[in-house]
Amino acid sequence: SEGTVQLCYNNEWGTVCDNGWSSKDADVVCRQLGYLSGAAVGSANFGFGIGDIAFDDVQCSGSEMTLLQCNTSTDHNCNHYEDAGVVCVNTTPMPCTNGDVYLTGGSTGSEGTVQLCYNNEFGTVCDDLWDGNDASVVCKMLGYSSGTAVSFAHFGVGSGDIVLDNVQCTGEELTLLDCPAITDHNCNHIEDAGVICEKSIPCARNGDVYLTGGTSENEGTVQLC
């Protein structure tokens, strides 16, 4: 369900350069393989592919049947260390409200790769400038006192597009969307930001909620401030 993409082009197997590689492109690949959706990874995260680099600057809408139906370029200045990959999944995207966060990939519910709801879809955050202030905002949203920032997809790559980069929180914001950040980036999912949250404390804001006791981040007993 995951690996470097090998594409048959002109009757020969080749690879795809990761310039512009996004979750929409990954979705097309994963649906061809029988999965519901996929996350895009770059920088030969799963190792170099074989053959020539067949495509660059792939721009799928997400509805195409194959990558050959997407807008692409066959001219490139790429090397195989830029080979594109995918992580395919059999789950549908979670509905969300802008600013919502959850963690994925951790061994407990208090750690993981940050998934942030942006434009009503969950995506990830690039780790450029990612620090303890940013992690604390995420962790406080989840009912913890503070957090430690981790980088380079420490808990594995997330899903969806990379929605924010260069996040610069003070630590006092209510959500990551309140922090200075940019949406233009040159990141890949191997740079997905994560957090390790520390002990929860009595809540400070009426209406705050978090879940406890579940077997995953999307279930549990409701804790309400």
N, C-alpha and C positions, 0 to 999 in steps of 0.2 A: 504493500500500500504506500510505499515511499521510495524515492530514489531519484537519480539523475534521468532526465527525459531523453530518450532516444527516439528520433523522428525519422520515418522513411520519406526521403525526398529524392526525386529522380532515381527511384529504385535502389537507393543506397541508404544505410543507416547513418545518421549524424546526430548532432546535438543542437541545442538552442542557447544562444547567448542571453545572459540575464538582464541586459539593459531593458528597462521598462517592464520586466516580468512581474506580473501581479496575480492576485487571487482569481481574477476573471480568467486569466490564461490557464492557471492551475485547474480551475473548475472544468474547462473544456477537456484537458488531458484526463482528469480523473473520471469524468463521465464516460469517456471512451473506454475506460478500464472497468466500468461497472460500479463506480462509487458515486455518491451524491454530490460531493464537493471536494475542494482541496485548498491547501495553503501553499503559497509560492515560497520557494527557498532559492537562494543564489549562491554565487561564489563556490561552485562545485562542492556544496556541503556534503554530498554523498559520494564524492570522488569524481574523477574525470570520466567523461563518456568516451565513446570511440567514434571514429569517422570524422568527417569534416564538420565544421559548424555550419549548419544549414540555414538557420534563421537568426535574425537579430531584430530588436525593436518590435517584438510581438505586441499587438494591441487587439485583444479579443473583447467583444462585448459581453461574453459569457454565455451566449445562446448558440454559438456555432457548434457544429457536430465534430469538427476536427480543427487542428491548428492551421491546416492549409486554407481554411475559410476566413482566417483572421487577417487583419492588416499586418504586414511584415516587411522586412527588408532582407535581401540576400547578400547585400554588401555589408561588410563589418570590419572592425579592427579588433576583434575579440581574440582571446586565448581560452584554452580549455579550463583554466582556473575560474572562468566566468560561466561555466556550464550551469544551466537552469535545472532545478529539480522541483519536486512536489511532495507533499504529504497528503494523501487522500483519506477521507473520512466518510462514514456512512451516517452522519447526523446532519440535520438541517440547521441553518443558522438560528440562534436564539433571538426571539423578539426582545427589544431593549428600549430603554429611555436614555436619551443623550446624557452622558456623564456617568452612567452605571459602570461598575467594574466588577470583575471576578478574576480569580486566579486559576491557572491550569498547570498541570505537570508536576506539582509539588507532591511530597510524600505525606503532607498534612494540609488541612485547609488554610493554614496560616502562611503558606509560601507558594510561589509559583510565578509563571509568566503572566504579566498583566494583560488582560483583555478589557478594552475600553469601548464603550458604546459611543459612536460618533456618526452623525447623520443616520441614526436609528439602525446602525449595523455594528456588530462587534469587530474590532480590529486590534492591532498591537501598537506598541510605542517603541520607537527607536531609542537605543541606549546612549546616543550622543548627549552629553551633559547630564545624564541621569544620575541623581545623587540621593542622599538621605532625606533631604527636604521633600523631594518628589515621592519617594517611597513612603514617607510619613503621611502624606495626603491620602495615598491609596489605602494604607493600613487603617487610618482613622475612619475612612469610609466603611471599612469592614469590621469596625468595632474594636480595633486594637489600639494600643497607646502610641506606637511608633513603628518604624520599619527601617530595614537595611536594604540598600539598593544593590542589585546584582545585574550583570550585563552578559552580553554574548550568548543569549538564549540559554542561560544556565540551567533552566528547567525544561528545555526543549522549545522548539519553535511554536508560536501561537498560530491562530487562524485568522483569516480575513486580511484586509489590506493593512499596511502600516499607516496609521492615521495621524500620528503626531511625532515630531522630532524636536530636538533642542528644548525640551521642557525645562522650565526654570521656576519652580515653585519656591515660595518662602517657607512653606510648611504650615501656613495658617489658612490656606484656601479650603473650601468645602469639597471641591472636585478638581480633577486634573484640568477640566475645561476652563477653570478659573485662572489657571496659571499661564504665563507667557509661553508660547510655543509656536512652531511653524508646521504647516501641513505639506510643504514642499520638502523633499528629502532625496537622498541618494543611498538609502539604506536597503539592506536585505533582511530577511527574517532571522538570519544568524546573529543579528544585532538586537533581537527582541529584548526589551527590558523586563526585569522581574523584581520581586520583593521577597524579603523574609520579615514577616510581621511579628511583633513582640506582644507580650502579655496584654490581654484586654483589661480595660479599666472602667470604672463607672462612667457612664456616658455624659457628654457635656451638652449635647444638642437634643432637645425634645423632638421626637419623631425619628431619630436614628434607629436603624434596624440592622441586625445581622443574624446569621443562621449558625446553629451549633448542633453537634451530635450526628450530623448526616454522614453518609459515606462518600459524598462528593460535594462540590461547592454550590450546587444548585438545589440542595435539599437540607432540611433540618428543622429544629425547633426555633420558632421566631423569638428573638430577643428584642424588645422594644424599649426605647428610652422614654 
